[in-house]
Amino acid sequence: MPASSPPPTDLDLRLVRYFTVVAEFGHFGRAAQELRVAQPSLSRQIQRLEQQVGARLLDRTPHGTRLSAAGEQFIPRARALLRLAAQASAAAREAAEPRGISIGLLPNIDVAAAVREFRSRHPEAAVRIVDLAWNEPREALLQRRVDVAVTRLPITARGLRVTPLHREPRALVVPRGHRLAGRQAVTLDAFADEPLISLSDPAWNAFAHVDPRPDGSRPLDGPRVEVLEDTLELIAAGQAVAILPAGLAAGRPDLVAVPVLDAEPVQVVLVTRAGEDNRLVADFREQAGTVASDTIDTESNNS
């Protein structure tokens, strides 16, 4: 008599996504911050997933969290499952007339004027704004969590359409009592002996450090972070400095942004999926590009 197959397992996709974020960060606290949930709640959700799967997926260590043997097997399939679910939802949405648009934004990027114009042209369309971390735009687009991302370069452009909008000057962000806080501007050599906040993505880290540098020097690596809030807190605590878009420190009285004369400005871009035929996305791209062009012309005339 043939052996009966095990009953199907109904996995909660929300729990699967929580697991992938914990696996990525290797730390429940940072994952909870990224997911905007309480850490005890996140721990309970992972336990629920482990009960559904029937195996322990994560091991806690004194330094964070690591994948168990079962977790190592589960993680690539979990990510594939999330991609398939996103693609299935997107295919269903694309079969109907688009009724709305999801716009992913990085901190301190203002597209309010483009959104207002878009809403005036499409009053029937729903507009949803999604806050994204610095390293999320590409994944959010390809997983179809957003239709448009307004982000900063660098970004891997494969499979995406990238439209330049405008440039942002970069500044050295330091605590208010720092030796350079009173300068009108600085050059890279003025803080060459100070550690800079490090990022996990090599391309972003090289851009944030201005590495390589014209004189061949190498910047000093400081603490590694994943979210902007951690960056600003470490700077305020005097543990490192950072070269950031000038506006990112706005609203922080304990921080000062000093222009860096020899750091290339940041290019702000609008990114969509390549080859996608969505009239709402196309129209928003046009509105954002028009607003950016108007802004550049105004700045040029005032210079």
Solvent accessible surface area in square Angstrom, and as a share of the most:
residue,aa,sasa,rsa
1,M,235,1.05
2,P,123,0.77
3,A,103,0.80
4,S,106,0.68
5,S,95,0.61
6,P,115,0.72
7,P,114,0.71
8,P,127,0.80
9,T,78,0.46
10,D,126,0.65
11,L,53,0.26
12,D,42,0.22
13,L,71,0.36
14,R,111,0.41
15,L,0,0.00
16,V,0,0.00
17,R,86,0.31
18,Y,22,0.08
19,F,0,0.00
20,T,14,0.08
21,V,15,0.08
22,V,0,0.00
23,A,22,0.17
24,E,104,0.47
25,F,35,0.15
26,G,23,0.22
27,H,75,0.33
28,F,13,0.05
29,G,22,0.21
30,R,94,0.34
31,A,0,0.00
32,A,5,0.04
33,Q,85,0.38
34,E,35,0.16
35,L,22,0.11
36,R,181,0.66
37,V,44,0.25
38,A,64,0.49
39,Q,79,0.35
40,P,84,0.53
41,S,28,0.18
42,L,0,0.00
43,S,17,0.11
44,R,138,0.50
45,Q,27,0.12
46,I,5,0.02
47,Q,100,0.45
48,R,102,0.37
49,L,0,0.00
50,E,30,0.13
51,Q,143,0.63
52,Q,52,0.23
53,V,51,0.29
54,G,64,0.61
55,A,38,0.29
56,R,145,0.53
57,L,1,0.00
58,L,13,0.06
59,D,36,0.19
60,R,148,0.54
61,T,39,0.23
62,P,135,0.85
63,H,174,0.78
64,G,16,0.15
65,T,14,0.08
66,R,159,0.58
67,L,42,0.21
68,S,8,0.05
69,A,86,0.67
70,A,35,0.27
71,G,0,0.00
72,E,97,0.43
73,Q,115,0.51
74,F,29,0.12
75,I,13,0.07
76,P,67,0.42
77,R,151,0.55
78,A,1,0.00
79,R,104,0.38
80,A,33,0.26
81,L,61,0.30
82,L,27,0.13
83,R,111,0.41
84,L,113,0.56
85,A,28,0.22
86,A,21,0.16
87,Q,88,0.39
88,A,66,0.51
89,S,56,0.36
90,A,2,0.01
91,A,62,0.48
92,A,68,0.53
93,R,124,0.45
94,E,98,0.44
95,A,93,0.72
96,A,53,0.41
97,E,106,0.47
98,P,35,0.22
99,R,196,0.71
100,G,25,0.24
101,I,4,0.02
102,S,15,0.10
103,I,0,0.00
104,G,0,0.00
105,L,23,0.11
106,L,7,0.04
107,P,48,0.30
108,N,82,0.42
109,I,13,0.07
110,D,117,0.61
111,V,16,0.09
112,A,44,0.34
113,A,40,0.31
114,A,2,0.01
115,V,10,0.06
116,R,156,0.57
117,E,72,0.32
118,F,0,0.00
119,R,116,0.42
120,S,80,0.52
121,R,120,0.44
122,H,25,0.11
123,P,112,0.71
124,E,116,0.52
125,A,11,0.09
126,A,69,0.54
127,V,22,0.13
128,R,132,0.48
129,I,76,0.38
130,V,28,0.16
131,D,95,0.49
132,L,7,0.03
133,A,19,0.15
134,W,32,0.11
135,N,56,0.29
136,E,29,0.13
137,P,4,0.03
138,R,51,0.18
139,E,85,0.38
140,A,0,0.00
141,L,0,0.00
142,L,74,0.37
143,Q,40,0.18
144,R,61,0.22
145,R,62,0.22
146,V,0,0.00
147,D,23,0.12
148,V,0,0.00
149,A,0,0.00
150,V,0,0.00
151,T,2,0.01
152,R,9,0.03
153,L,57,0.28
154,P,36,0.22
155,I,37,0.19
156,T,68,0.40
157,A,54,0.42
158,R,174,0.64
159,G,44,0.42
160,L,15,0.07
161,R,128,0.47
162,V,49,0.28
163,T,32,0.18
164,P,90,0.57
165,L,14,0.07
166,H,51,0.23
167,R,135,0.49
168,E,27,0.12
169,P,90,0.56
170,R,9,0.03
171,A,2,0.01
172,L,0,0.00
173,V,0,0.00
174,V,0,0.00
175,P,24,0.15
176,R,143,0.52
177,G,79,0.76
178,H,34,0.15
179,R,144,0.53
180,L,2,0.01
181,A,18,0.14
182,G,73,0.70
183,R,123,0.45
184,Q,164,0.73
185,A,31,0.24
186,V,3,0.02
187,T,50,0.29
188,L,9,0.04
189,D,108,0.56
190,A,25,0.19
191,F,1,0.01
192,A,44,0.34
193,D,106,0.55
194,E,29,0.13
195,P,50,0.32
196,L,3,0.02
197,I,7,0.03
198,S,6,0.04
199,L,23,0.11
200,S,45,0.29
201,D,52,0.27
202,P,111,0.70
203,A,58,0.45
204,W,37,0.13
205,N,29,0.15
206,A,38,0.29
207,F,46,0.19
208,A,15,0.11
209,H,4,0.02
210,V,22,0.13
211,D,30,0.16
212,P,119,0.75
213,R,17,0.06
214,P,132,0.83
215,D,110,0.57
216,G,57,0.55
217,S,42,0.27
218,R,172,0.63
219,P,17,0.11
220,L,83,0.41
221,D,104,0.54
222,G,19,0.18
223,P,45,0.28
224,R,154,0.56
225,V,2,0.01
226,E,35,0.16
227,V,15,0.09
228,L,32,0.16
229,E,100,0.45
230,D,28,0.15
231,T,7,0.04
232,L,13,0.06
233,E,96,0.43
234,L,35,0.18
235,I,0,0.00
236,A,34,0.26
237,A,68,0.52
238,G,53,0.51
239,Q,101,0.45
240,A,5,0.04
241,V,3,0.02
242,A,5,0.04
243,I,5,0.03
244,L,23,0.12
245,P,13,0.08
246,A,37,0.29
247,G,37,0.36
248,L,16,0.08
249,A,8,0.06
250,A,73,0.57
251,G,77,0.74
252,R,59,0.22
253,P,106,0.66
254,D,57,0.30
255,L,6,0.03
256,V,25,0.15
257,A,40,0.31
258,V,2,0.01
259,P,63,0.40
260,V,9,0.05
261,L,127,0.63
262,D,70,0.36
263,A,8,0.07
264,E,103,0.46
265,P,54,0.34
266,V,1,0.01
267,Q,26,0.12
268,V,0,0.00
269,V,1,0.00
270,L,0,0.00
271,V,0,0.00
272,T,2,0.01
273,R,17,0.06
274,A,55,0.43
275,G,85,0.82
276,E,48,0.21
277,D,146,0.76
278,N,27,0.14
279,R,108,0.39
280,L,0,0.00
281,V,4,0.02
282,A,49,0.38
283,D,15,0.08
284,F,0,0.00
285,R,31,0.11
286,E,102,0.46
287,Q,12,0.05
288,A,5,0.04
289,G,22,0.21
290,T,70,0.40
291,V,49,0.28
292,A,8,0.06
293,S,59,0.38
294,D,83,0.43
295,T,59,0.34
296,I,78,0.39
297,D,83,0.43
298,T,74,0.43
299,E,108,0.48
300,S,68,0.44
301,N,127,0.65
302,N,119,0.61
303,S,126,0.82
